[in-house]
Amino acid sequence: MGASFFVGALLLITLLHQGNCGCDFYKGSWVRDESYPLYDSSSCPFMEKEFNCQNNGRPDKEYLKYRWQPTGCNLPRFDGRELLKRLRGKSIIFVGDSLSMNQWMSLNCMLHTAVPEANYTLLMRASGSDISTFTFPEYNVKLTLYRHAFLVDVVPKRIGMVLKLDSVDEGAKVWTGNDVMIFNSWHWWTHTGRKQRWDFIEEGGKTYKDMERLVAFEKGLKTWAKWVDSNVDPLKAKVFFQGVSPDHTNGSFWGEASANQCEKQAQPVAGSNYPGGPHPAELVAEKVIRTISRPVHLLKVTTLSQLRKDGHPSFYHGHGRKHRLMDCSHWCLPGVPDTWNQLLYAALIQN
């Protein structure tokens, strides 16, 4: 694949980002389609247990039958074999938290379903490692997952674990050199207590015990954005930001105040507008990405995912119902992340 592919693809990415391509793939609604899902969970023997809702006992299947329909146009039909051909000899890396894993696992399943006869290797992260890889040797294509939830660095110091808002040095050692980079961050910024991964925040030589989380998120994203502008050659690599994946823990946001989070939700929100309005973290991501001079494509998955209150594992996450733990953050597979990958595919293949 030569420079001409990247120039053409980057032109498309820029047009999509500016909304000048004649159709906005991110505005639309979910429609029922009997040809869905795009694959069966049983066709992915490597599927992560937490995402395999049918195997975990979810009794309903209606949520599998929805396709994203942009207003006024259609998404290109996903062709995994064609994508592997176009990406021959290339490396793709997903960088972020477990929502990156959700999308990475989805793409693995979509590609494996497209070329079931092709050999593949899967190396899930071992103890102490944050890296997992899925490869197709025949095509020399590697899909890497790098669990790096904040994009900026978290390092041990004498005072404890420190979140460094002005450094991506450690993470960049891993993602630099990949041909396609899909970044994601948000969910871990909201964690407190035992789930919080850091003890202190550091920026510009100053140390803070805490900081308003949206403010910290924006500062961290700005550091990542500076790295992109200083280090990415647009003729050699393409950069995406996954967008912010929403959760569904408050039924009043979709007009159902009595709902017990996402439990027993079986259908999407009708129409194109989410009653709860835009996600504040997505607004921050859009603001920061607009400041980047290099071509970066924001996969604006937030609104279309907000409409899918039915797409989460709920209690069917494979860990039993102990303490009635409910997962309304991750997504069942097959499911919503497959559409994220259709949008990624559209940006990658069209010149």
C-alpha positions as CSV (number, residue, x, y, z in Angstrom):
1,M,0.0,0.0,0.0
2,G,1.7,3.2,-1.1
3,A,1.5,6.9,-0.2
4,S,-1.4,7.4,-2.7
5,F,-3.7,5.3,-0.5
6,F,-3.0,7.4,2.5
7,V,-3.3,10.7,0.7
8,G,-6.8,9.6,-0.7
9,A,-7.9,8.2,2.6
10,L,-6.7,11.3,4.5
11,L,-8.7,13.5,2.1
12,L,-11.8,11.5,2.8
13,I,-11.1,11.7,6.6
14,T,-10.8,15.4,6.4
15,L,-14.0,15.8,4.4
16,L,-15.9,13.6,6.8
17,H,-14.5,15.5,9.7
18,Q,-15.6,18.8,8.2
19,G,-19.0,17.5,7.2
20,N,-18.5,18.3,3.5
21,C,-18.9,14.9,2.0
22,G,-22.6,15.3,1.3
23,C,-23.7,12.9,4.0
24,D,-23.0,12.7,7.7
25,F,-22.7,9.0,8.7
26,Y,-23.1,9.9,12.3
27,K,-26.6,11.4,12.0
28,G,-29.4,8.8,11.6
29,S,-31.4,6.2,13.5
30,W,-31.4,2.5,14.3
31,V,-33.6,0.4,12.0
32,R,-34.6,-3.2,12.3
33,D,-32.7,-5.5,9.8
34,E,-33.3,-9.2,9.7
35,S,-29.9,-9.8,8.1
36,Y,-28.3,-8.7,11.3
37,P,-26.1,-9.5,13.3
38,L,-23.0,-9.4,11.1
39,Y,-21.7,-12.5,12.8
40,D,-22.6,-15.1,15.4
41,S,-20.8,-15.1,18.7
42,S,-20.2,-18.8,18.3
43,S,-18.1,-18.0,15.2
44,C,-15.6,-16.2,17.5
45,P,-14.0,-18.9,19.7
46,F,-11.8,-16.2,21.1
47,M,-14.6,-13.9,22.2
48,E,-14.0,-12.3,25.6
49,K,-16.5,-13.8,28.1
50,E,-17.7,-10.4,29.4
51,F,-19.0,-9.4,25.9
52,N,-20.7,-12.7,25.0
53,C,-24.1,-11.9,26.3
54,Q,-26.0,-14.8,24.5
55,N,-23.5,-17.3,25.9
56,N,-23.9,-15.7,29.3
57,G,-27.7,-16.4,29.3
58,R,-29.2,-13.2,27.9
59,P,-32.7,-14.5,27.0
60,D,-33.7,-11.8,24.4
61,K,-32.3,-11.5,20.9
62,E,-34.1,-8.4,19.6
63,Y,-31.1,-6.2,20.3
64,L,-29.1,-8.1,17.7
65,K,-31.4,-7.1,14.9
66,Y,-30.6,-3.4,14.6
67,R,-28.6,-1.6,11.9
68,W,-27.4,2.0,12.0
69,Q,-29.0,3.9,9.1
70,P,-27.6,7.4,8.3
71,T,-30.0,10.0,7.1
72,G,-29.8,10.3,3.4
73,C,-27.2,7.7,2.6
74,N,-25.9,4.2,3.5
75,L,-22.8,3.1,5.3
76,P,-20.5,1.0,3.0
77,R,-21.1,-2.7,3.7
78,F,-18.3,-4.1,5.7
79,D,-16.0,-6.4,3.7
80,G,-13.4,-7.9,5.9
81,R,-11.6,-9.7,3.1
82,E,-11.2,-6.4,1.2
83,L,-10.1,-4.6,4.3
84,L,-7.4,-7.2,5.0
85,K,-6.1,-6.9,1.4
86,R,-5.9,-3.1,1.7
87,L,-4.1,-3.3,5.0
88,R,-1.7,-6.0,4.0
89,G,1.6,-5.6,5.8
90,K,0.1,-3.0,8.1
91,S,-0.3,-2.7,11.9
92,I,-3.4,-1.4,13.6
93,I,-3.4,-0.4,17.3
94,F,-6.3,0.3,19.7
95,V,-5.1,2.4,22.6
96,G,-7.3,3.0,25.6
97,D,-9.5,1.3,28.2
98,S,-11.8,-1.7,28.1
99,L,-14.1,0.1,25.6
100,S,-11.1,-0.1,23.2
101,M,-11.0,-3.8,24.0
102,N,-14.7,-3.9,23.1
103,Q,-14.1,-2.4,19.7
104,W,-10.8,-4.4,19.1
105,M,-12.6,-7.7,19.9
106,S,-15.5,-6.8,17.6
107,L,-13.1,-6.1,14.7
108,N,-11.3,-9.4,15.3
109,C,-14.6,-11.2,15.1
110,M,-15.7,-9.3,12.0
111,L,-12.5,-10.1,10.2
112,H,-12.3,-13.7,11.3
113,T,-15.9,-14.2,10.1
114,A,-15.0,-12.8,6.7
115,V,-12.0,-15.1,6.3
116,P,-12.8,-18.1,8.5
117,E,-10.3,-20.2,6.5
118,A,-7.4,-17.9,7.3
119,N,-5.0,-18.8,10.0
120,Y,-4.8,-16.4,12.9
121,T,-2.9,-16.0,16.2
122,L,-4.2,-14.5,19.4
123,L,-2.0,-13.5,22.3
124,M,-4.1,-12.1,25.1
125,R,-2.2,-10.0,27.6
126,A,-0.3,-12.0,30.1
127,S,0.1,-11.1,33.8
128,G,1.9,-7.8,34.0
129,S,1.4,-7.0,30.3
130,D,-1.0,-4.4,28.9
131,I,-0.7,-5.6,25.3
132,S,-2.8,-8.1,23.3
133,T,-2.3,-9.0,19.7
134,F,-4.5,-10.6,17.0
135,T,-2.7,-11.4,13.7
136,F,-3.5,-12.7,10.3
137,P,-0.1,-14.2,9.0
138,E,-1.4,-14.7,5.5
139,Y,-2.1,-11.0,5.1
140,N,0.7,-9.8,7.5
141,V,-1.9,-7.7,9.4
142,K,-1.6,-7.2,13.1
143,L,-4.3,-5.8,15.4
144,T,-2.9,-4.7,18.7
145,L,-4.8,-3.7,21.9
146,Y,-2.8,-1.6,24.3
147,R,-4.6,-1.0,27.6
148,H,-3.5,2.5,28.5
149,A,-6.7,4.1,29.9
150,F,-5.6,7.7,30.3
151,L,-3.4,8.1,27.2
152,V,-1.1,10.2,29.4
153,D,1.3,8.4,31.8
154,V,0.7,7.0,35.3
155,V,4.0,6.4,37.0
156,P,5.1,5.3,40.5
157,K,6.8,7.9,42.7
158,R,7.7,8.1,46.3
159,I,4.4,9.7,47.1
160,G,2.4,7.0,45.2
161,M,1.0,6.6,41.7
162,V,1.1,9.9,39.8
163,L,-1.1,10.8,36.8
164,K,1.1,13.0,34.7
165,L,-1.2,15.3,32.6
166,D,1.7,16.6,30.6
167,S,3.4,13.4,29.5
168,V,2.7,10.6,27.0
169,D,6.3,9.4,26.9
170,E,5.6,5.9,28.2
171,G,2.6,5.3,26.1
172,A,4.1,6.6,22.9
173,K,6.9,4.0,23.1
174,V,4.2,1.4,22.4
175,W,1.9,3.1,19.8
176,T,4.6,4.9,17.8
177,G,5.3,3.2,14.4
178,N,1.8,1.7,13.9
179,D,0.1,2.5,10.6
180,V,-3.4,3.0,12.0
181,M,-3.9,4.2,15.6
182,I,-7.4,4.3,17.2
183,F,-7.3,6.1,20.6
184,N,-9.9,6.2,23.3
185,S,-10.2,7.6,26.8
186,W,-12.7,8.8,29.4
187,H,-14.2,6.1,31.7
188,W,-11.3,5.7,34.0
189,W,-11.1,9.5,34.6
190,T,-14.3,9.3,36.6
191,H,-13.2,6.5,39.0
192,T,-12.8,7.3,42.7
193,G,-11.9,5.2,45.7
194,R,-10.5,1.8,45.2
195,K,-11.0,1.9,41.4
196,Q,-8.9,5.1,41.1
197,R,-5.6,4.3,39.4
198,W,-3.6,7.2,40.8
199,D,-2.9,8.9,44.1
200,F,-1.9,12.3,42.9
201,I,-2.1,14.4,39.7
202,E,1.0,16.2,38.3
203,E,1.1,19.0,35.8
204,G,3.9,21.6,35.0
205,G,5.9,20.6,38.1
206,K,2.9,21.0,40.4
207,T,1.3,18.2,42.3
208,Y,-2.5,18.1,43.1
209,K,-4.4,15.7,45.3
210,D,-7.4,15.9,42.9
211,M,-8.8,18.0,40.1
212,E,-12.2,18.4,38.5
213,R,-12.3,15.4,36.2
214,L,-13.5,17.0,33.0
215,V,-10.7,19.6,33.4
216,A,-8.1,16.9,34.0
217,F,-9.4,15.0,31.0
218,E,-9.1,18.0,28.7
219,K,-5.6,18.7,29.9
220,G,-4.6,15.1,29.3
221,L,-6.1,15.1,25.8
222,K,-4.3,18.3,24.9
223,T,-1.0,16.6,25.8
224,W,-1.9,13.7,23.5
225,A,-3.0,16.2,20.8
226,K,0.4,17.9,20.9
227,W,2.1,14.5,20.5
228,V,0.0,13.9,17.4
229,D,0.9,17.3,15.9
230,S,4.6,16.8,16.6
231,N,5.1,13.1,15.7
232,V,2.5,11.8,13.2
233,D,3.4,11.9,9.5
234,P,0.0,11.8,7.7
235,L,1.5,10.1,4.7
236,K,2.6,7.2,6.9
237,A,0.0,6.8,9.6
238,K,-3.7,7.5,10.2
239,V,-5.0,8.6,13.5
240,F,-8.5,8.1,14.9
241,F,-10.2,9.0,18.2
242,Q,-12.9,6.5,19.1
243,G,-15.2,9.1,20.6
244,V,-16.8,8.7,24.1
245,S,-18.8,5.5,24.7
246,P,-21.8,6.3,26.9
247,D,-23.2,4.3,29.7
248,H,-26.8,3.9,30.6
249,T,-27.2,4.1,34.4
250,N,-29.9,6.8,34.6
251,G,-33.2,6.0,32.9
252,S,-34.3,9.6,33.1
253,F,-31.7,10.5,30.4
254,W,-33.8,8.5,27.9
255,G,-37.2,9.3,29.3
256,E,-37.7,6.3,31.5
257,A,-37.1,7.5,35.1
258,S,-38.3,4.2,36.6
259,A,-35.8,2.1,34.7
260,N,-33.3,0.1,36.8
261,Q,-30.3,1.3,34.8
262,C,-30.0,-0.8,31.6
263,E,-31.7,-3.9,33.0
264,K,-34.3,-5.5,30.6
265,Q,-33.8,-2.8,28.0
266,A,-34.7,-4.6,24.7
267,Q,-35.0,-1.8,22.1
268,P,-33.1,1.4,21.1
269,V,-34.4,4.8,21.8
270,A,-36.5,5.7,18.7
271,G,-35.4,8.5,16.4
272,S,-32.2,10.4,16.0
273,N,-32.0,12.5,19.2
274,Y,-31.1,11.4,22.6
275,P,-33.2,13.1,25.3
276,G,-30.3,13.3,27.7
277,G,-28.4,15.6,25.3
278,P,-24.7,15.6,24.4
279,H,-22.1,13.9,26.5
280,P,-19.9,16.4,28.3
281,A,-16.7,14.4,27.7
282,E,-17.5,14.1,24.0
283,L,-17.8,17.9,23.8
284,V,-14.3,18.1,25.3
285,A,-12.9,15.6,22.9
286,E,-14.4,17.5,19.9
287,K,-13.0,20.8,21.2
288,V,-9.5,19.4,21.6
289,I,-9.4,17.5,18.2
290,R,-10.4,20.8,16.5
291,T,-7.1,22.2,17.6
292,I,-5.0,19.5,16.0
293,S,-3.5,20.6,12.6
294,R,-2.7,17.0,11.5
295,P,-5.6,14.9,10.0
296,V,-7.4,13.2,12.9
297,H,-10.8,11.5,12.4
298,L,-13.2,11.5,15.3
299,L,-15.4,8.5,15.3
300,K,-18.4,10.3,16.6
301,V,-20.0,7.2,18.1
302,T,-21.5,8.9,21.2
303,T,-25.0,9.9,20.0
304,L,-25.7,6.7,18.0
305,S,-24.5,4.7,21.1
306,Q,-26.6,6.8,23.5
307,L,-29.6,5.6,21.5
308,R,-28.7,1.9,22.3
309,K,-29.8,1.6,25.9
310,D,-30.5,-2.1,25.0
311,G,-27.0,-3.0,24.0
312,H,-25.2,-3.6,27.3
313,P,-24.5,-6.8,29.1
314,S,-26.6,-5.8,32.1
315,F,-26.4,-8.9,34.3
316,Y,-25.2,-11.1,31.5
317,H,-21.5,-10.4,31.8
318,G,-20.4,-13.9,32.6
319,H,-19.4,-13.3,36.2
320,G,-22.6,-14.5,37.9
321,R,-25.1,-12.3,39.7
322,K,-23.1,-12.0,42.9
323,H,-24.0,-8.7,44.6
324,R,-26.3,-8.0,41.6
325,L,-23.5,-6.3,39.8
326,M,-24.8,-4.7,36.5
327,D,-22.7,-3.7,33.5
328,C,-24.2,-0.8,31.7
329,S,-20.9,0.5,30.3
330,H,-19.6,-2.3,28.1
331,W,-21.4,-3.6,25.0
332,C,-22.6,-7.1,24.0
333,L,-21.0,-8.7,21.0
334,P,-22.3,-8.9,18.3
335,G,-23.6,-5.4,18.9
336,V,-22.9,-1.6,18.9
337,P,-19.1,-1.8,18.5
338,D,-19.6,-3.5,15.2
339,T,-21.1,-0.3,13.9
340,W,-18.2,1.7,15.3
341,N,-16.0,-0.6,13.1
342,Q,-18.3,-0.1,10.1
343,L,-17.6,3.6,10.5
344,L,-13.9,2.9,10.8
345,Y,-14.0,0.8,7.7
346,A,-15.8,3.5,5.7
347,A,-13.0,5.9,6.6
348,L,-10.2,3.4,5.8
349,I,-11.4,2.1,2.4
350,Q,-12.8,5.1,0.5
351,N,-10.4,7.2,-1.6
